[in-house]
Amino acid sequence: MSKQSPVLSLTDLNAGTPCCAPMSEQRIPAQTAAVLAPAFKALGDPVRLQLMSMIASAPAGEICVCDLTPAFDLSGPTISHHLKTLRETGLVDAERRGTWVYYRARPGIMRQLASLLQIGMPASA
């Protein structure tokens, strides 16, 4: 019988509860790391990190691609590529309305990533 944690599926990333203990408390199982790594990798690019920040902090909870593109000195296709990466890794949802696409952060996966990075305060602090 294996002592490893159960395999984390993509649907677990949308749950309101943490997928696993913070990495400061316990080692991340290989299966969990394999599921979470693409999201961290996507956020490792400066443009995608800025896009994610703009999407997550949008006042109405969503933002039009027409408001994202002018914020960068990049071509439309390049911005589209970065947004596609964020969608494919499950960090954002997109909805087409007429000729524009609106993006929303997926709070479940954002909570999962944040909880994994939590560092507790030492008892002596």
Secondary structure, 3 states (H helix, E strand, C coil): CCCCCCCCCHHHHHCCCCCCCCCCCCCCCHHHHHHHHHHHHHHCCHHHHHHHHHHHCCCCCCEEHHHHHHHCCCCHHHHHHHHHHHHHCCCEEEEEECCEEEEEECHHHHHHHHHHCCCCCCCCC
